[in-house]
Amino acid sequence: MLKNLLIGMAVLGFVLGTSILAMSDNIATQSVSYEVSAINEIEVSGDPGALVVNTATAGSEPNAATDATTTWDITTNGGTDAKKLTGATDTDMPANTTLEINLTAPTGATSPGDVTLSATAADLVTLIDSVAESGLSITYTLSATVAAGVVTAASKTVTLTLTDT
């Protein structure tokens, strides 16, 4: 009987050992590499309507034309430096005319308000940190003095650029 008990225990040990070994064949491992790259994306909703200066109060300079129908979106995961958004036109405006832009700043950033656009890039929004926001307003204002005379219809390309500060 002791012999049977010893044989039974040996068989049980063999079965359990084989089961444990068989179970270890059901385990696999993988090494997963990962990275989050710098993300710096801006987008505008479209082009504003035509800005037409065509009225004035007698004795005063012409009334400015304004359009606030477009918006901008931003996604940036920042990095170590804050970002800024600059803007410039492809060429300067005609003499005695001014094109201004005003962008609503995303949370935590700063906008100086109305900024005169020219062919030289100007800061439009500064201190931009990690943020994802959409539907931020853009307002364009065209002003002209009487010295501008009649200016035929034309257009400017406005380039917005997100850069490190």
DARAPE-V718328 format. One line per field, one symbol per residue. ss: DSSP state (h for helix, s for strand, l for the rest). A space follows every 10 residues. Layout:
ss: ???
This chain:
ss: lhhhhhhhhh hhhhhhhhhh hhhhllllll llllllllls ssssllllll lllllsllll lsllssssss ssssssllll llsssssssl llllllssss ssslllllls slllssllll lsssssssll ssssssssss sssslhhhll lllllllsss ssssl
